[in-house]
Amino acid sequence: MFDSFIKHLPKAELHLHLEGTLEPSLLFKIAQRNSFSLPYKNVTSLKEAYKFNNLQDFLNIYYQGAGVLLHEKDFYDLTYAYLKKAHEQHLLHVEMFFDPQTHLQRNVDFSIFLKGMYRAIVDAREDFGISGFLILCFLRDLSVDSAFETLEQALPYKKWIKAVGLDSAEKGNPPSKFTLVFKKALDEGFLTVAHAGEEGPADYIREALYFLKVSRIDHGNHCLDDKKLVSLLVKKKIPLTVCPLSNLKLKVVSDLKLHPLKKMIDAGLLVTLNSDDPAYFGGYLNENYLILQKALKLTKEEIYTLAGNSFTASFLSDLQKKKMYKILDTYYTSFV
């Protein structure tokens, strides 16, 4: 019963890296098209490499995979494939991260990847009725100067980019490092989000709030280490975009039965469920809902709340949110 309920549940996804949706089959297809040599014989051998001990292990192979993306069509195919999958899983809206520096340092022009991604969003809206926003992420293990240069390249495309964020290796790269870059982004009219408190401490979440003025915290697992921080997040209604399968695969948690999501809900936090890098972590959004429901024995009401939170925490307009709530409420009422 839960399987059917979750599979058809109207919902949104707010923590999704487009480069992390590059399925092995598509990766090999694009590599062949671009005459790009891979260190793997086939899809099976590539999948066998998807065993990670930590975030850095994952990032090493993640960036390697992104190397096949060279042309506008590559980025279009990548984005459209994810949006089609999202539609099949009954997502109504998605907010997708992309990493410009990953491509710029390979001499792929900003316009090439952004036009491919945006064109796919436009086509998917027409084909499936799904809406989508793009969030530009700075790689926190690179320099502040590099982030500023990336932001400057993004300015001509402001109307296509909803927000800026911060991702990649968290340890040793506190949010405060990027205070001036985020101030510039805010001044230019971008919203802000940041990965914090996944592998890094609760203090990184505080820094993201105070220095980067973020509207959402991506991950945020370690907020529970600081009761005053939890109270602040609840009071300010700061959403957390939690990614269960990612947490398991990167050993942030050793067992999903120990995942903090239930404690987050009980603490009154505005929590959402997301898939992060589904091609690498073994599941898209429905799979994250399904496996966590079984692990934590979530009720239908809690699942309904999580879906509602995904719209509340989105960057949609109030009118758009009301439309999404209505679709969700109609579904929930009829199902229950």
C-alpha positions in Angstrom: 0.0 0.0 0.0 2.8 2.4 0.9 4.5 1.6 -2.5 1.6 2.8 -4.5 0.9 5.8 -2.3 4.5 7.0 -2.6 5.0 6.2 -6.3 2.0 8.4 -7.3 2.5 11.1 -4.6 2.7 14.6 -6.1 5.9 16.2 -4.8 8.9 18.4 -5.6 12.7 17.9 -5.4 15.0 20.6 -4.2 18.4 18.9 -3.8 19.5 17.4 -7.0 22.8 17.7 -8.9 22.3 17.5 -12.6 25.7 16.1 -13.1 24.8 13.5 -10.5 21.9 12.2 -12.7 24.3 11.0 -15.4 23.4 7.3 -15.7 26.1 4.9 -16.8 24.2 4.1 -20.0 23.9 7.8 -21.0 27.5 8.4 -19.9 28.8 5.7 -22.3 26.5 7.0 -25.1 27.8 10.5 -24.8 31.4 9.4 -24.4 31.1 7.4 -27.6 29.4 10.3 -29.4 32.3 12.6 -28.3 35.1 10.0 -28.9 35.9 10.4 -25.2 38.0 7.5 -23.7 36.7 6.1 -20.4 38.8 3.9 -18.0 35.9 1.4 -17.8 35.1 -1.4 -20.3 31.3 -1.2 -20.0 28.4 -0.1 -17.8 28.8 -3.0 -15.4 32.4 -2.2 -14.6 31.5 1.5 -14.1 28.7 0.6 -11.7 31.2 -1.5 -9.7 33.2 1.6 -9.1 30.3 3.2 -7.3 31.5 2.2 -3.9 32.4 5.2 -1.7 33.9 5.5 1.8 33.3 9.2 2.0 32.3 12.4 0.1 35.7 12.8 -1.5 35.7 9.2 -2.9 32.4 10.0 -4.6 33.6 13.4 -5.9 36.6 11.8 -7.6 34.4 9.6 -9.8 31.7 12.2 -10.1 34.0 14.7 -11.8 35.5 12.0 -13.9 32.0 11.2 -15.2 31.2 14.8 -15.9 34.2 14.9 -18.2 32.2 13.4 -21.1 29.9 16.5 -21.2 31.3 18.7 -23.9 28.5 20.1 -26.1 25.2 21.8 -25.7 23.4 18.6 -26.8 25.2 16.6 -24.0 23.8 18.9 -21.4 20.4 19.0 -23.0 20.3 15.1 -23.0 21.4 15.0 -19.4 18.8 17.4 -18.2 15.9 16.2 -20.3 16.6 12.6 -19.2 16.3 13.6 -15.5 13.2 15.7 -16.0 11.5 12.8 -17.9 12.4 10.5 -14.9 11.1 13.1 -12.5 7.8 13.3 -14.3 7.5 9.5 -14.3 7.9 9.6 -10.5 5.1 12.3 -10.2 7.3 15.2 -9.4 5.5 18.5 -10.2 8.5 20.8 -9.7 12.3 20.4 -9.4 15.2 22.8 -8.4 18.4 21.5 -9.9 22.0 22.3 -9.0 24.7 22.6 -11.6 28.5 23.1 -11.2 29.9 25.6 -13.7 33.5 25.3 -12.5 33.5 21.6 -13.3 32.9 22.5 -16.9 34.7 25.8 -17.2 38.0 24.3 -16.1 37.6 21.9 -19.0 37.2 24.9 -21.4 33.5 24.3 -21.9 32.0 27.7 -22.4 29.3 28.9 -19.9 26.8 29.4 -22.7 27.2 25.8 -23.9 26.1 24.0 -20.7 23.6 26.6 -19.6 21.7 26.8 -22.9 21.6 23.0 -23.1 20.1 22.7 -19.6 17.7 25.6 -20.0 16.4 24.4 -23.3 15.7 21.0 -21.8 13.7 22.7 -19.0 11.6 24.5 -21.5 11.0 21.4 -23.6 10.1 19.3 -20.5 7.6 21.9 -19.3 5.9 21.6 -22.7 6.1 17.8 -22.9 5.4 16.8 -19.3 4.0 19.9 -17.5 6.9 19.8 -15.0 8.5 23.1 -13.9 12.1 23.5 -13.0 14.6 26.1 -11.7 18.4 26.1 -12.0 20.7 26.8 -9.0 24.4 27.6 -9.8 26.7 26.0 -7.2 30.2 27.2 -6.4 32.8 24.5 -5.6 33.9 25.3 -2.1 37.2 23.5 -2.4 38.2 26.0 -5.2 39.3 29.6 -4.6 37.1 32.6 -3.8 38.5 34.3 -6.9 37.3 31.4 -9.0 33.8 31.7 -7.5 33.8 35.4 -8.3 34.8 34.7 -11.9 32.0 32.2 -12.2 29.5 34.6 -10.9 30.5 37.2 -13.4 30.1 34.8 -16.2 26.6 33.9 -14.9 25.3 37.5 -14.8 24.3 37.7 -18.5 22.0 34.7 -17.9 20.4 35.9 -14.6 16.9 35.3 -15.8 17.7 31.6 -16.3 19.2 31.0 -12.8 17.1 31.1 -9.7 19.7 31.0 -7.0 23.4 30.3 -6.2 24.6 27.6 -3.8 27.7 26.0 -2.3 28.7 22.3 -2.7 31.6 19.9 -3.0 34.1 18.9 -0.2 32.8 20.5 3.0 35.5 19.8 5.5 38.0 22.6 5.8 35.9 24.8 3.5 33.5 26.8 5.8 30.7 28.9 4.3 32.3 32.1 5.7 35.0 31.6 3.1 32.5 32.7 0.4 30.8 35.6 2.3 31.7 38.3 -0.3 30.8 36.2 -3.2 27.3 35.5 -1.8 26.9 39.2 -0.9 27.5 40.0 -4.6 25.1 37.3 -5.6 22.4 38.7 -3.3 23.0 42.2 -4.6 22.5 40.9 -8.1 19.1 39.4 -7.1 19.9 35.8 -6.7 18.5 33.7 -3.8 21.1 31.7 -1.8 21.4 28.2 -0.5 24.3 26.1 0.8 25.4 22.6 1.6 26.2 22.6 5.3 26.3 20.1 8.2 26.5 16.9 6.1 30.1 16.0 6.9 30.9 19.4 8.4 29.8 20.6 11.9 26.7 22.4 13.1 28.7 25.6 13.1 28.9 25.5 9.3 25.1 25.7 9.3 25.3 28.8 11.5 27.8 30.3 9.1 25.6 29.7 6.1 22.7 31.4 7.8 24.6 34.4 9.1 27.3 35.0 6.4 25.6 33.7 3.3 22.0 34.7 4.2 20.7 31.4 2.8 17.0 30.6 2.3 17.6 26.8 2.7 20.2 24.5 4.1 21.2 21.5 2.0 21.6 18.4 4.1 21.9 19.9 7.6 22.2 16.5 9.4 24.4 17.9 12.1 22.0 20.6 13.2 20.8 18.1 15.8 24.1 18.5 17.5 23.2 22.0 18.6 19.8 22.5 20.4 20.0 26.3 20.1 20.6 26.0 16.3 17.6 23.7 16.0 15.4 26.3 17.8 16.7 28.9 15.4 16.0 26.8 12.3 12.5 26.1 13.6 11.8 29.8 14.5 13.0 31.1 11.1 11.4 28.2 9.2 14.6 27.4 7.4 14.1 24.3 5.3 16.5 21.4 5.2 16.9 19.3 2.0 17.8 15.9 3.4 19.1 13.1 1.2 18.8 9.6 2.8 20.4 7.3 0.2 23.2 9.8 -0.3 23.8 9.8 3.5 23.9 6.0 3.5 26.2 5.7 0.5 28.7 8.3 1.8 28.6 6.8 5.2 27.2 9.9 6.9 24.9 7.3 8.5 25.7 3.6 8.9 22.1 2.4 8.7 19.0 4.1 7.5 17.3 3.0 10.7 19.6 5.5 12.4 18.8 8.3 10.0 18.0 11.6 11.8 15.0 12.5 9.7 12.4 11.3 12.2 14.1 13.3 15.0 14.1 16.3 12.7 10.4 16.0 12.1 9.7 15.6 15.8 11.8 18.7 16.5 9.6 20.7 14.3 12.1 21.3 11.5 10.9 21.9 8.0 12.4 18.8 6.3 12.3 17.7 2.7 13.4 14.5 1.0 15.7 14.5 -2.0 17.9 12.2 -4.1 21.1 14.3 -4.4 23.1 12.3 -7.0 20.7 9.5 -7.9 22.8 7.9 -10.7 25.6 7.3 -8.2 23.6 6.6 -5.0 21.1 4.0 -6.3 17.8 5.8 -6.3 15.7 8.7 -7.4 13.2 10.5 -5.2 10.6 7.7 -5.0 13.3 5.3 -4.0 14.4 7.6 -1.2 10.8 7.9 0.1 10.2 4.2 -0.1 13.4 3.1 1.6 13.2 5.6 4.4 9.5 4.9 5.0 10.4 1.3 5.6 13.5 2.1 7.7 11.8 4.6 10.0 8.2 3.3 9.7 6.9 6.7 8.5 3.2 7.1 8.5 1.1 8.3 5.5 0.6 11.5 7.3 4.3 12.0 7.7 4.9 11.3 4.1 2.2 13.7 3.1 3.8 16.3 5.3 7.2 15.7 3.6 5.6 16.2 0.2 3.9 19.4 1.4 7.2 20.6 2.8 8.8 20.2 -0.6 6.4 22.8 -2.1 6.6 25.1 1.0 10.5 25.1 0.8 10.6 25.6 -3.0 11.2 28.9 -4.7 7.9 28.8 -6.4 5.5 31.8 -6.1 2.8 31.7 -3.5 0.2 31.2 -6.2 2.1 28.3 -7.7 2.5 26.8 -4.3 -1.2 26.9 -3.7 -1.8 25.1 -7.0 0.6 22.4 -5.9 -0.9 22.1 -2.4 -4.3 21.6 -4.0 -3.1 18.8 -6.3 -1.4 17.1 -3.3 -4.4 17.5 -1.0 -6.8 16.1 -3.6 -4.5 13.1 -4.0 -4.1 12.5 -0.3 -7.8 12.8 0.5 -8.7 10.4 -2.3 -6.1 7.9 -1.3 -6.7 7.9 2.4 
